[in-house]
Every structure is written in C-alpha cells, then in structure tokens.
C-alpha cells in the first residue's frame, strides 16, 4: 500500500476531489512529521504511538571489517503498536 | 499529540463547511493502514516511513505467577521504519536537497488550499 491508496480512500469515502484528497493525505502526514520533529509524541488509539527517543553515543562495530566506531548520540523515532493492533495482526 | 488533537489540527486547514470531515479523514487513513497490514500487505508512505510485519516464532515462555513453562504461539508483529526524510528531521539534521533527487515537489507545509480559507 502506498500514499496513492490512501488518497483513493479519502476520495471515495469523504468525497473530496482527487487533488484535494492528495493534499489532505499530505497534510495529515506533514502535521505528524512536524509534531515529531518538535520532539512531541503522537498517540493514535487503536493504532499505536510514535515516540521520540534520545540515544546516547555508543561504540559500535562494523560487522564487515570488525572495526570499532563511535555511533554518535542521536534522536530516533520508534513506533510502539497498540495492543489492539498487535492482536489484530498476530495471526496474519 | 493524540488522534483528536490531530483531527483538530487537520480541521484548521479545511474550509468551514467541511471541518467535520477531519475526523473521517484521519480515521480513514489509519483504518486503511490497519486493513493493509491485516491483509499481509506492506505500507510505504513516501517521506514518512514504512510498515511491515515480522514473524515471531513460537517459544517457550513462563507464567510469571507460577513459573510454569508455557508455549507462546508464533505471531506476526508490526514494525515501523522511519523514512530518511523523517529520520533526519527528527534528529535535527537539515534536509540535503542534493541527496533526494527524486523528492516529490510537495510544499513543506501544505497550505489550506481547498477553495475558501475558512
């Protein structure tokens, strides 16, 4: 599934034009992205939470060369699926 | 930000007569994504990230109360991988336009261009 399928779903169910539907899908994800960018989490009941986590710098290793390298401190995005979603998908 | 906050935010960008559609819009998007995963389909949202299912094999677990061994059935678990653009934005790295030659020509913030502005 891609963004185009979501655009179609909005077009069919909500009755915006194709062009408006495309803008709306873009808008929804842009709002989510901006919120996450600010470090705020997104909680979608029945789906899951998108959470920002601060990772400390750590020593990693290049598995090919065995060379030790420092992995710099960074901010990462993780997704924690809700129990409802996990249950819905466990037997797929 | 919860789903209702997101719905309210979306409503700010659509014209007055259609504000109530914001809830249907947001629900439709997440419902469709759940449906896709439930069909075993993978989801790929350009600029955001992708979702796919991973197989977890059955294993022997323990009942934390009694300590008895129990078999935990195999299952599928959803996984999200943030796209490059989002990963960089979250990490505070400015997007490098030269590294995304095929980036869609979408504006950073979609304007409320749905006819009237209110």
Backbone of each chain as ProteinMPNN parsed JSONL, in Angstrom:
{"seq_chain_A": "XXXXXXXXXXXXXXXXXXXXXXXXXXXXXXXXXXXXXXXXXXXXXXXXXXXXXXXXXXXXXXXXXXXXXXXXXXXXXXXXXXXXXXXXXXXX", "coords_chain_A": {"N_chain_A": [[0.839, -1.198, 0.0], [0.468, 2.217, -0.763], [0.838, 5.84, -0.569], [-0.914, 6.665, -2.536], [-3.056, 4.861, -2.411], [-4.233, 5.631, -0.044], [-5.016, 8.185, -0.717], [-6.972, 7.588, -2.607], [-8.819, 6.289, -0.939], [-9.698, 8.416, 0.661], [-10.802, 10.014, -1.291], [-12.913, 8.37, -2.16], [-14.409, 7.837, 0.221], [-14.764, 10.273, 1.551], [-15.269, 12.193, -0.271], [-13.83, 14.372, -1.32], [-12.166, 16.086, -4.019], [-9.885, 14.414, -6.279], [-7.476, 15.788, -6.297], [-7.672, 17.424, -4.034], [-7.901, 15.426, -2.134], [-5.389, 14.277, -2.283], [-3.848, 16.387, -1.325], [-4.81, 16.517, 1.257], [-4.052, 14.071, 2.424], [-1.324, 14.408, 2.324], [-1.158, 16.606, 4.012], [-2.006, 15.54, 6.515], [0.084, 13.739, 7.114], [2.174, 15.544, 7.139], [1.572, 17.159, 9.329], [1.872, 15.284, 11.357], [4.596, 14.71, 11.048], [5.779, 17.216, 11.586], [5.088, 17.544, 14.243], [6.438, 15.419, 15.462], [8.999, 16.15, 14.839], [9.325, 18.268, 16.523], [9.766, 16.939, 18.793], [7.653, 15.921, 20.109], [5.416, 13.314, 21.074], [3.234, 11.106, 19.185], [0.039, 9.911, 19.628], [-2.016, 7.447, 18.608], [-4.996, 6.106, 19.104], [-5.862, 2.691, 19.056], [-4.102, 2.197, 17.075], [-1.273, 2.956, 17.46], [1.688, 4.294, 19.136], [3.876, 6.902, 18.228], [7.047, 7.565, 19.119], [9.587, 9.722, 20.304], [12.959, 9.166, 20.904], [15.869, 9.752, 22.816], [19.078, 8.825, 22.066], [22.076, 7.762, 23.544], [25.557, 8.301, 22.755], [27.41, 5.53, 21.482], [29.63, 2.699, 21.369], [30.068, 1.089, 18.399], [30.38, -1.556, 15.965], [31.82, -2.237, 12.904], [30.458, -4.726, 11.083], [31.606, -5.959, 8.95], [34.322, -5.27, 8.729], [35.128, -5.443, 11.3], [35.892, -3.249, 12.623], [36.035, -0.882, 15.21], [33.696, 1.663, 15.853], [32.509, 4.908, 16.779], [29.195, 5.414, 17.489], [27.31, 8.145, 17.049], [25.561, 10.281, 19.422], [22.077, 10.431, 19.147], [18.768, 11.347, 17.994], [15.984, 9.415, 17.813], [13.168, 7.918, 16.1], [10.607, 5.892, 17.261], [8.184, 3.282, 16.89], [5.464, 2.183, 18.693], [3.353, -0.362, 18.589], [-0.172, -0.494, 19.246], [-1.968, -2.505, 21.665], [-4.334, -3.382, 20.592], [-3.84, -3.279, 17.829], [-1.715, -5.092, 17.663], [-3.011, -7.446, 18.446], [-4.828, -7.682, 16.35], [-3.191, -8.326, 14.26], [-1.693, -10.533, 14.827], [-2.195, -13.118, 13.881], [-1.967, -13.009, 11.132]], "CA_chain_A": [[0.0, 0.0, 0.0], [1.208, 3.477, -0.835], [0.047, 7.047, -0.332], [-1.968, 6.746, -3.551], [-4.216, 4.11, -1.927], [-4.882, 6.456, 0.984], [-5.669, 9.279, -1.448], [-8.185, 6.988, -3.157], [-9.768, 6.027, 0.141], [-10.272, 9.711, 1.033], [-11.623, 10.404, -2.449], [-14.14, 7.57, -2.185], [-15.212, 7.884, 1.436], [-15.029, 11.613, 2.066], [-15.827, 12.98, -1.361], [-13.024, 15.473, -1.831], [-11.641, 15.776, -5.353], [-8.616, 13.667, -6.224], [-6.399, 16.721, -5.976], [-7.83, 17.794, -2.623], [-7.606, 14.236, -1.333], [-3.931, 14.14, -2.237], [-3.351, 17.425, -0.419], [-5.2, 16.195, 2.628], [-3.192, 12.993, 2.915], [-0.028, 15.059, 2.528], [-1.327, 17.463, 5.193], [-2.057, 14.725, 7.729], [1.427, 13.247, 7.429], [3.036, 16.681, 7.443], [1.293, 17.551, 10.721], [2.51, 14.265, 12.196], [6.048, 14.874, 10.964], [6.18, 18.442, 12.289], [4.942, 17.308, 15.68], [7.545, 14.544, 15.865], [10.223, 16.949, 14.694], [9.419, 19.093, 17.729], [10.057, 16.058, 19.913], [6.416, 15.507, 20.765], [4.964, 12.02, 20.573], [1.91, 11.012, 18.562], [-0.668, 8.738, 20.143], [-3.208, 7.143, 17.817], [-5.622, 4.97, 19.77], [-6.202, 1.611, 18.139], [-3.028, 2.012, 16.108], [-0.021, 2.885, 18.213], [2.336, 5.557, 19.483], [5.171, 7.247, 17.641], [7.749, 8.16, 20.247], [10.95, 10.189, 20.053], [13.868, 8.739, 21.975], [17.245, 10.238, 22.722], [20.051, 7.752, 22.235], [23.417, 8.218, 23.857], [26.604, 7.796, 21.868], [27.876, 4.214, 21.927], [30.62, 2.096, 20.488], [29.551, 0.024, 17.548], [31.432, -2.265, 15.256], [31.497, -2.555, 11.517], [30.469, -6.179, 11.068], [32.419, -6.476, 7.848], [35.751, -5.067, 8.966], [35.368, -5.581, 12.731], [36.468, -2.007, 13.094], [35.189, -0.199, 16.189], [33.378, 3.039, 15.522], [31.583, 5.533, 17.718], [27.908, 5.809, 16.93], [27.066, 9.408, 17.747], [24.282, 10.462, 20.095], [21.083, 10.847, 18.165], [17.377, 11.307, 18.363], [15.34, 8.488, 16.871], [11.719, 7.744, 16.168], [10.199, 4.49, 17.351], [6.739, 3.056, 16.848], [5.011, 1.124, 19.586], [1.998, -0.703, 18.171], [-1.114, -0.662, 20.351], [-2.36, -3.897, 21.903], [-5.416, -3.665, 19.636], [-3.215, -3.56, 16.533], [-0.951, -6.348, 17.787], [-3.952, -8.565, 18.441], [-5.447, -7.788, 15.032], [-2.229, -8.768, 13.254], [-0.839, -11.639, 15.271], [-2.409, -14.355, 13.105], [-1.997, -12.736, 9.684]], "C_chain_A": [[0.872, 1.246, 0.0], [0.259, 4.645, -0.536], [-1.129, 7.139, -1.302], [-3.233, 5.991, -3.119], [-4.969, 4.902, -0.861], [-5.628, 7.618, 0.332], [-6.99, 8.773, -2.028], [-9.261, 6.762, -2.109], [-10.455, 7.319, 0.57], [-11.229, 10.175, -0.066], [-12.958, 9.669, -2.428], [-15.018, 7.786, -0.961], [-15.615, 9.283, 1.836], [-15.527, 12.545, 0.964], [-15.099, 14.271, -1.686], [-12.58, 15.097, -3.243], [-10.335, 15.012, -5.192], [-7.486, 14.57, -5.742], [-6.459, 17.129, -4.495], [-7.486, 16.616, -1.719], [-6.102, 14.045, -1.189], [-3.328, 15.161, -1.276], [-3.626, 17.076, 1.028], [-4.32, 15.104, 3.22], [-1.804, 13.559, 3.234], [-0.06, 15.881, 3.819], [-1.278, 16.647, 6.484], [-0.651, 14.246, 8.099], [2.378, 14.398, 7.756], [2.817, 17.159, 8.887], [1.979, 16.567, 11.672], [4.027, 14.478, 12.215], [6.525, 16.111, 11.727], [6.118, 18.256, 13.794], [6.1, 16.465, 16.2], [8.866, 15.3, 15.837], [10.435, 17.823, 15.921], [9.673, 18.248, 18.97], [8.82, 15.573, 20.641], [5.939, 14.177, 20.2], [3.553, 12.09, 19.987], [1.246, 9.743, 19.068], [-1.958, 8.541, 19.348], [-3.86, 5.906, 18.428], [-6.051, 3.941, 18.734], [-5.122, 1.34, 17.111], [-1.686, 1.885, 16.83], [0.528, 4.27, 18.491], [3.66, 5.71, 18.739], [5.907, 8.054, 18.696], [9.167, 8.551, 19.84], [11.836, 9.767, 21.22], [15.265, 9.295, 21.726], [18.198, 9.095, 23.008], [21.408, 8.356, 22.559], [24.413, 7.67, 22.84], [27.054, 6.432, 22.393], [28.893, 3.692, 20.918], [29.954, 0.989, 19.687], [30.709, -0.62, 16.816], [30.961, -2.505, 13.832], [31.585, -4.075, 11.352], [31.338, -6.761, 9.951], [33.919, -6.392, 8.16], [36.143, -5.275, 10.423], [35.944, -4.323, 13.365], [35.513, -1.349, 14.094], [34.925, 1.233, 15.75], [32.413, 3.596, 16.56], [30.316, 5.898, 16.982], [27.467, 7.025, 17.729], [25.696, 9.414, 18.43], [23.273, 10.942, 19.061], [19.682, 10.741, 18.726], [16.69, 10.415, 17.334], [13.84, 8.377, 17.124], [11.419, 6.26, 16.284], [8.674, 4.421, 17.333], [6.41, 1.919, 17.796], [3.574, 0.804, 19.215], [1.09, -0.888, 19.374], [-1.465, -2.145, 20.492], [-3.447, -4.313, 20.919], [-4.823, -4.044, 18.279], [-2.449, -4.886, 16.577], [-1.879, -7.554, 17.727], [-4.554, -8.787, 17.059], [-4.492, -8.425, 14.023], [-1.502, -10.058, 13.614], [-0.975, -12.899, 14.424], [-2.429, -14.138, 11.602], [-1.104, -13.74, 8.95]], "O_chain_A": [[1.891, 1.306, 0.688], [-0.934, 4.465, -0.29], [-2.203, 7.625, -0.946], [-4.347, 6.421, -3.419], [-6.197, 4.847, -0.789], [-6.72, 7.992, 0.762], [-8.009, 9.458, -1.946], [-10.445, 7.004, -2.343], [-11.661, 7.325, 0.818], [-12.323, 10.666, 0.21], [-14.008, 10.27, -2.651], [-16.237, 7.906, -1.085], [-16.691, 9.479, 2.402], [-16.139, 13.574, 1.249], [-15.689, 15.179, -2.272], [-12.615, 13.924, -3.616], [-9.755, 14.968, -4.107], [-6.663, 14.187, -4.91], [-5.441, 17.172, -3.804], [-6.86, 16.785, -0.672], [-5.605, 13.698, -0.117], [-2.417, 14.846, -0.511], [-2.798, 17.303, 1.91], [-3.892, 15.195, 4.371], [-1.199, 13.239, 4.257], [0.882, 15.857, 4.61], [-0.589, 17.02, 7.434], [-0.244, 14.336, 9.258], [3.291, 14.235, 8.566], [3.77, 17.519, 9.578], [2.588, 16.968, 12.664], [4.657, 14.43, 13.272], [7.538, 16.069, 12.425], [6.978, 18.741, 14.529], [6.673, 16.761, 17.248], [9.73, 15.114, 16.694], [11.57, 18.091, 16.316], [9.783, 18.78, 20.074], [8.917, 14.896, 21.665], [6.042, 13.933, 18.998], [2.791, 13.015, 20.266], [1.797, 8.648, 18.959], [-2.872, 9.364, 19.408], [-3.347, 4.795, 18.294], [-6.545, 4.292, 17.663], [-5.206, 0.371, 16.357], [-1.052, 0.83, 16.807], [-0.076, 5.282, 18.136], [4.451, 4.772, 18.639], [5.436, 9.111, 19.117], [9.853, 7.815, 19.131], [11.495, 9.988, 22.382], [15.768, 9.309, 20.602], [18.133, 8.47, 24.067], [21.836, 9.329, 21.939], [24.134, 6.689, 22.15], [27.077, 6.205, 23.603], [28.995, 4.173, 19.789], [29.353, 0.072, 20.246], [31.87, -0.27, 17.026], [29.828, -2.927, 13.602], [32.668, -4.648, 11.468], [31.75, -7.919, 10.012], [34.677, -7.323, 7.888], [37.328, -5.285, 10.76], [36.421, -4.342, 14.499], [34.31, -1.272, 13.842], [35.843, 1.933, 15.323], [31.61, 2.866, 17.142], [30.351, 6.603, 15.974], [27.273, 6.944, 18.942], [24.798, 8.656, 18.064], [23.594, 11.764, 18.203], [19.442, 10.137, 19.772], [16.807, 10.639, 16.129], [13.333, 8.697, 18.199], [11.919, 5.459, 15.495], [7.981, 5.367, 17.708], [6.991, 0.836, 17.72], [2.671, 1.595, 19.487], [1.529, -1.384, 20.412], [-1.282, -2.932, 19.563], [-3.479, -5.457, 20.466], [-5.253, -5.015, 17.657], [-2.525, -5.693, 15.65], [-1.591, -8.547, 17.059], [-4.766, -9.925, 16.64], [-4.94, -9.004, 13.034], [-0.775, -10.613, 12.79], [-0.019, -13.656, 14.26], [-2.875, -15.018, 10.866], [-0.99, -13.685, 7.726]]}, "seq_chain_B": "XXXXXXXXXXXXXXXXXXXXXXXXXXXXXXXXXXXXXXXXXXXXXXXXXXXXXXXXXXXXXXXXXXXXXXXXXXXXXXXXXXXXXXXXXXXXXXXXXXXXXXXXXXXXXXXXXXXXXX", "coords_chain_B": {"N_chain_B": [[0.675, 14.463, 21.132], [-2.58, 13.548, 20.484], [-4.948, 11.39, 18.747], [-7.307, 12.876, 18.551], [-6.325, 15.484, 18.812], [-4.876, 15.619, 16.487], [-6.91, 15.423, 14.598], [-8.226, 17.841, 15.131], [-6.226, 19.631, 14.356], [-6.053, 19.052, 11.622], [-8.564, 19.895, 10.853], [-8.296, 22.639, 11.081], [-7.198, 23.313, 8.695], [-9.006, 22.912, 6.694], [-11.868, 24.041, 4.806], [-14.661, 25.786, 6.335], [-17.264, 24.535, 6.004], [-16.58, 21.939, 5.71], [-15.223, 21.035, 7.86], [-15.998, 19.088, 9.635], [-15.38, 16.807, 8.373], [-12.829, 16.174, 9.012], [-12.446, 14.309, 11.046], [-13.344, 11.91, 9.865], [-11.509, 11.756, 7.818], [-8.986, 11.4, 9.118], [-9.53, 9.034, 10.525], [-10.099, 7.322, 8.382], [-7.615, 7.144, 7.122], [-5.978, 5.812, 9.06], [-7.512, 3.5, 9.478], [-7.422, 2.298, 6.953], [-4.728, 1.742, 6.793], [-4.432, -0.148, 8.812], [-6.054, -2.17, 7.747], [-4.589, -2.821, 5.444], [-2.231, -3.901, 6.557], [-3.403, -6.037, 7.876], [-4.055, -7.611, 5.765], [-1.702, -8.604, 5.179], [-0.177, -6.993, 3.711], [2.397, -4.646, 2.883], [3.186, -1.351, 3.995], [3.961, 1.674, 2.465], [4.849, 4.881, 2.93], [5.815, 7.569, 1.331], [8.349, 9.78, 2.378], [7.626, 9.563, 4.953], [7.579, 6.858, 6.166], [7.825, 3.25, 6.466], [5.755, 0.363, 6.998], [5.808, -2.96, 8.104], [5.184, -6.5, 8.52], [6.621, -8.631, 10.921], [7.738, -11.923, 11.477], [7.306, -13.764, 14.403], [8.656, -16.459, 15.942], [7.265, -19.376, 17.569], [7.694, -19.889, 21.073], [9.099, -21.073, 24.173], [7.705, -19.875, 26.981], [7.29, -18.407, 30.249], [4.901, -18.646, 32.811], [4.501, -15.878, 34.662], [3.453, -15.854, 37.218], [3.237, -18.495, 38.261], [5.492, -19.713, 37.364], [5.442, -21.814, 35.684], [6.167, -23.575, 32.653], [5.149, -22.371, 29.534], [3.848, -22.624, 26.235], [4.424, -20.098, 23.95], [2.615, -18.919, 21.329], [3.483, -18.71, 17.815], [3.675, -15.588, 16.091], [2.69, -12.627, 14.237], [4.192, -9.463, 14.098], [3.793, -5.954, 13.995], [6.033, -3.691, 12.381], [7.737, -0.577, 12.244], [9.535, 1.496, 10.085], [11.227, 4.415, 10.004], [11.242, 6.824, 7.396], [13.886, 8.25, 5.39], [13.811, 11.085, 5.212], [12.132, 11.825, 7.386], [13.547, 10.654, 9.487], [15.857, 12.181, 9.485], [14.827, 14.707, 9.981], [13.761, 14.411, 12.54], [16.059, 13.986, 13.943], [17.147, 16.418, 13.841], [18.633, 17.123, 11.65], [19.303, 19.073, 8.893], [17.52, 18.843, 5.862], [19.116, 17.538, 3.042], [19.01, 18.72, -0.039], [20.272, 17.758, -2.325], [20.612, 15.105, -1.907], [18.246, 13.909, -2.283], [17.17, 13.431, -5.037], [14.873, 12.623, -6.356], [12.826, 13.684, -4.967], [9.428, 14.361, -4.18], [7.581, 17.145, -5.488], [6.398, 18.514, -3.282], [5.022, 20.993, -1.188], [6.61, 22.148, 1.856], [4.925, 22.746, 4.081], [1.707, 21.936, 3.644], [-0.521, 24.141, 2.179], [-3.645, 25.563, 3.174], [-5.303, 25.029, 0.848], [-8.05, 24.733, -0.152], [-10.145, 25.877, -1.73], [-12.12, 28.207, -0.243], [-10.641, 29.976, 2.538], [-11.622, 29.726, 4.987]], "CA_chain_B": [[-0.491, 14.743, 20.304], [-3.445, 12.377, 20.347], [-5.689, 11.379, 17.486], [-8.251, 14.009, 18.499], [-5.539, 16.699, 18.533], [-4.538, 15.568, 15.063], [-8.145, 15.748, 13.882], [-8.446, 19.29, 15.288], [-5.217, 20.29, 13.525], [-6.445, 18.867, 10.227], [-9.762, 20.721, 10.655], [-7.865, 24.037, 10.905], [-6.738, 23.518, 7.324], [-10.045, 22.708, 5.682], [-12.898, 25.073, 4.862], [-15.667, 25.677, 7.38], [-18.361, 23.596, 5.779], [-16.091, 20.559, 5.638], [-14.384, 20.759, 9.034], [-16.402, 17.856, 10.312], [-14.785, 15.67, 7.659], [-11.474, 15.905, 9.515], [-12.448, 13.061, 11.806], [-13.449, 10.799, 8.908], [-10.236, 11.711, 7.079], [-7.931, 10.793, 9.934], [-9.901, 7.635, 10.781], [-9.96, 6.564, 7.136], [-6.194, 6.88, 6.876], [-5.449, 4.76, 9.939], [-8.254, 2.252, 9.22], [-6.885, 1.685, 5.732], [-3.398, 1.207, 7.08], [-4.625, -1.392, 9.577], [-6.567, -3.162, 6.784], [-3.496, -3.261, 4.577], [-1.37, -4.803, 7.33], [-4.179, -7.245, 8.172], [-4.021, -8.443, 4.559], [-0.322, -9.024, 4.991], [0.432, -6.036, 2.794], [3.337, -3.739, 3.489], [2.767, 0.029, 3.738], [5.085, 2.569, 2.247], [4.423, 6.27, 2.801], [6.997, 8.337, 0.952], [8.622, 10.938, 3.231], [7.26, 9.237, 6.336], [8.223, 5.607, 6.533], [7.14, 2.048, 6.006], [5.324, -0.612, 7.995], [5.705, -4.326, 7.604], [5.014, -7.467, 9.6], [7.72, -9.566, 11.151], [7.338, -13.198, 12.055], [7.922, -14.164, 15.676], [8.447, -17.898, 16.101], [6.738, -19.79, 18.875], [8.786, -20.086, 22.026], [8.661, -21.498, 25.499], [7.765, -18.782, 27.937], [6.92, -18.837, 31.601], [3.837, -17.93, 33.501], [5.24, -15.148, 35.708], [2.894, -16.117, 38.553], [3.502, -19.853, 38.756], [6.792, -20.202, 36.912], [5.24, -22.956, 34.785], [6.52, -23.342, 31.252], [4.002, -22.347, 28.609], [4.262, -22.34, 24.879], [3.901, -18.862, 23.387], [2.394, -19.21, 19.909], [4.138, -17.824, 16.847], [2.788, -14.467, 15.74], [3.224, -11.548, 13.41], [4.276, -8.208, 14.847], [4.04, -4.844, 13.078], [7.25, -2.914, 12.534], [7.783, 0.688, 11.506], [10.868, 2.023, 9.811], [11.074, 5.81, 9.586], [11.891, 7.163, 6.139], [15.097, 9.055, 5.551], [13.474, 12.49, 5.468], [11.628, 11.96, 8.748], [14.631, 10.304, 10.398], [16.762, 13.326, 9.572], [14.136, 15.839, 10.613], [13.653, 14.115, 13.966], [17.409, 14.087, 14.51], [17.582, 17.808, 13.721], [19.53, 17.306, 10.512], [18.632, 19.747, 7.78], [17.426, 18.001, 4.68], [20.054, 17.867, 1.985], [18.218, 18.563, -1.267], [21.015, 17.033, -3.348], [20.582, 13.673, -1.638], [16.932, 13.385, -2.629], [16.907, 13.975, -6.356], [13.536, 12.301, -6.838], [11.851, 14.131, -3.982], [8.229, 14.924, -4.803], [7.558, 18.607, -5.396], [5.35, 18.888, -2.353], [5.483, 22.057, -0.297], [6.919, 21.734, 3.221], [3.674, 22.755, 4.811], [0.636, 22.091, 2.666], [-1.372, 25.271, 2.514], [-5.066, 25.215, 3.219], [-5.77, 25.434, -0.471], [-9.252, 23.982, -0.505], [-11.157, 26.887, -2.042], [-12.091, 29.286, 0.726], [-9.677, 29.71, 3.587], [-12.34, 29.427, 6.248]], "C_chain_B": [[-1.309, 13.463, 20.145], [-4.177, 12.438, 19.013], [-6.669, 12.558, 17.424], [-7.536, 15.333, 18.283], [-5.212, 16.775, 17.046], [-5.754, 15.951, 14.219], [-8.411, 17.256, 13.941], [-7.48, 20.082, 14.407], [-5.579, 20.218, 12.046], [-7.626, 19.794, 9.912], [-9.399, 22.191, 10.434], [-7.536, 24.347, 9.456], [-7.809, 23.277, 6.281], [-11.193, 23.696, 5.894], [-14.025, 24.74, 5.839], [-16.695, 24.58, 7.191], [-17.892, 22.147, 5.829], [-15.251, 20.161, 6.846], [-14.715, 19.427, 9.685], [-15.846, 16.622, 9.611], [-13.426, 15.281, 8.228], [-11.405, 14.572, 10.256], [-12.483, 11.84, 10.881], [-12.12, 10.631, 8.158], [-9.176, 10.96, 7.874], [-8.256, 9.322, 10.212], [-9.724, 6.774, 9.538], [-8.502, 6.189, 6.897], [-5.686, 5.733, 7.76], [-6.191, 3.437, 9.752], [-7.685, 1.533, 8.01], [-5.514, 1.063, 5.968], [-3.504, -0.1, 7.86], [-5.109, -2.501, 8.634], [-5.444, -3.722, 5.924], [-2.595, -4.254, 5.317], [-2.085, -6.116, 7.606], [-4.243, -8.167, 6.966], [-2.598, -8.917, 4.27], [0.449, -8.113, 4.054], [1.4, -5.147, 3.568], [2.885, -2.32, 3.132], [4.002, 0.869, 3.498], [4.571, 3.977, 1.983], [5.674, 7.104, 2.548], [7.163, 9.56, 1.852], [8.305, 10.672, 4.691], [7.954, 7.964, 6.775], [7.428, 4.425, 6.03], [6.801, 1.146, 7.192], [5.346, -1.988, 7.353], [5.559, -5.252, 8.8], [6.241, -8.344, 9.706], [7.181, -10.806, 11.843], [8.06, -13.419, 13.381], [7.632, -15.645, 15.854], [7.866, -18.219, 17.47], [7.934, -20.064, 19.795], [8.203, -20.581, 23.346], [8.826, -20.319, 26.441], [7.408, -19.315, 29.306], [5.781, -18.003, 32.126], [4.514, -17.214, 34.668], [4.713, -15.435, 37.11], [3.343, -17.46, 39.091], [4.88, -20.366, 38.36], [6.674, -21.382, 35.959], [5.621, -22.597, 33.355], [5.258, -23.354, 30.405], [4.524, -22.046, 27.218], [3.604, -21.048, 24.409], [3.818, -19.081, 21.878], [3.188, -18.262, 19.019], [3.151, -16.722, 16.468], [3.491, -13.507, 14.808], [3.16, -10.256, 14.209], [4.559, -7.063, 13.876], [5.323, -4.094, 13.404], [7.196, -1.665, 11.697], [9.236, 1.065, 11.293], [10.691, 3.444, 9.279], [11.82, 6.036, 8.278], [13.05, 8.117, 6.389], [14.774, 10.506, 5.915], [13.04, 12.686, 6.923], [12.727, 11.675, 9.769], [15.563, 11.504, 10.596], [16.105, 14.51, 10.269], [14.041, 15.642, 12.116], [15.003, 14.318, 14.657], [17.974, 15.507, 14.386], [18.584, 18.044, 12.616], [18.742, 17.968, 9.391], [18.624, 18.822, 6.578], [18.408, 18.478, 3.621], [19.363, 17.641, 0.649], [18.937, 17.719, -2.322], [20.936, 15.522, -3.143], [19.233, 13.054, -1.975], [16.513, 13.925, -3.993], [15.477, 13.72, -6.837], [12.457, 12.742, -5.856], [10.627, 14.729, -4.673], [8.158, 16.431, -4.579], [6.413, 19.069, -4.51], [5.858, 20.006, -1.46], [5.698, 21.526, 1.108], [5.662, 21.662, 4.08], [2.555, 22.936, 3.793], [-0.267, 23.252, 3.081], [-2.831, 24.834, 2.477], [-5.756, 25.609, 1.927], [-6.983, 24.63, -0.902], [-10.371, 24.957, -0.821], [-11.054, 27.993, -1.021], [-11.153, 28.93, 1.872], [-10.368, 29.501, 4.928], [-13.675, 28.79, 5.937]], "O_chain_B": [[-0.791, 12.429, 19.724], [-4.047, 13.399, 18.254], [-6.842, 13.167, 16.369], [-8.083, 16.224, 17.632], [-5.263, 17.841, 16.432], [-5.641, 16.706, 13.253], [-8.773, 17.872, 12.938], [-7.862, 21.075, 13.789], [-5.431, 21.194, 11.311], [-7.681, 20.399, 8.842], [-10.087, 22.906, 9.705], [-7.588, 25.502, 9.033], [-7.545, 23.423, 5.088], [-11.454, 24.131, 7.016], [-14.3, 23.575, 6.127], [-16.963, 23.796, 8.101], [-18.703, 21.233, 5.973], [-14.642, 19.091, 6.865], [-13.845, 18.735, 10.212], [-15.839, 15.528, 10.175], [-12.927, 14.188, 7.96], [-10.447, 13.813, 10.117], [-11.754, 10.868, 11.084], [-11.672, 9.513, 7.901], [-8.554, 10.019, 7.382], [-7.375, 8.465, 10.146], [-9.257, 5.638, 9.622], [-8.194, 5.059, 6.519], [-5.047, 4.801, 7.272], [-5.586, 2.37, 9.851], [-7.489, 0.318, 8.03], [-5.184, 0.01, 5.423], [-2.759, -1.046, 7.602], [-4.635, -3.634, 8.711], [-5.353, -4.93, 5.702], [-2.24, -5.305, 4.783], [-1.471, -7.182, 7.578], [-4.46, -9.369, 7.115], [-2.333, -9.549, 3.247], [1.574, -8.413, 3.655], [1.232, -4.929, 4.768], [2.271, -2.11, 2.086], [4.977, 0.783, 4.245], [3.943, 4.242, 0.959], [6.486, 7.314, 3.449], [6.203, 10.301, 2.063], [8.669, 11.458, 5.565], [8.815, 7.988, 7.654], [6.476, 4.577, 5.264], [7.462, 1.166, 8.23], [4.949, -2.156, 6.2], [5.78, -4.852, 9.943], [6.825, -8.748, 8.7], [6.284, -10.733, 12.683], [9.28, -13.277, 13.464], [6.468, -16.042, 15.911], [7.969, -17.426, 18.406], [9.023, -20.418, 19.345], [6.998, -20.515, 23.591], [9.933, -19.83, 26.669], [7.245, -20.52, 29.499], [5.719, -16.794, 31.902], [5.045, -17.866, 35.567], [5.443, -15.277, 38.088], [3.778, -17.563, 40.238], [5.382, -21.329, 38.939], [7.683, -21.896, 35.478], [5.423, -21.468, 32.907], [4.408, -24.234, 30.543], [5.501, -21.318, 27.04], [2.381, -20.911, 24.459], [4.818, -19.388, 21.23], [3.523, -17.148, 19.423], [1.937, -16.917, 16.522], [4.705, -13.562, 14.615], [2.182, -9.995, 14.91], [5.449, -7.168, 13.033], [5.653, -3.891, 14.572], [6.678, -1.672, 10.58], [10.061, 0.965, 12.201], [10.079, 3.649, 8.23], [12.908, 5.496, 8.079], [13.171, 8.709, 7.461], [15.389, 11.081, 6.813], [13.515, 13.594, 7.604], [12.833, 12.36, 10.786], [15.996, 11.801, 11.71], [16.742, 15.223, 11.045], [14.22, 16.588, 12.883], [15.072, 14.763, 15.803], [19.114, 15.771, 14.768], [19.305, 19.041, 12.627], [17.674, 17.503, 8.992], [19.593, 18.112, 6.312], [18.513, 19.672, 3.343], [19.151, 16.498, 0.245], [18.29, 17.041, -3.121], [21.16, 14.75, -4.075], [19.081, 11.833, -1.96], [15.619, 14.765, -4.093], [14.932, 14.495, -7.624], [11.327, 12.254, -5.894], [10.755, 15.5, -5.624], [8.642, 16.926, -3.561], [5.579, 19.885, -4.905], [7.006, 19.971, -1.018], [5.048, 20.564, 1.516], [5.38, 20.647, 4.718], [2.466, 23.981, 3.148], [-0.717, 23.315, 4.225], [-3.186, 23.854, 1.823], [-6.679, 26.423, 1.921], [-6.94, 23.925, -1.91], [-11.448, 24.866, -0.231], [-10.021, 28.657, -0.927], [-10.9, 27.758, 2.148], [-9.717, 29.129, 5.904], [-14.431, 28.462, 6.852]]}, "name": "protein", "num_of_chains": 2, "seq": "XXXXXXXXXXXXXXXXXXXXXXXXXXXXXXXXXXXXXXXXXXXXXXXXXXXXXXXXXXXXXXXXXXXXXXXXXXXXXXXXXXXXXXXXXXXXXXXXXXXXXXXXXXXXXXXXXXXXXXXXXXXXXXXXXXXXXXXXXXXXXXXXXXXXXXXXXXXXXXXXXXXXXXXXXXXXXXXXXXXXXXXXXXXXXXXXXXXXXXXXXXXXXXXXXX"}
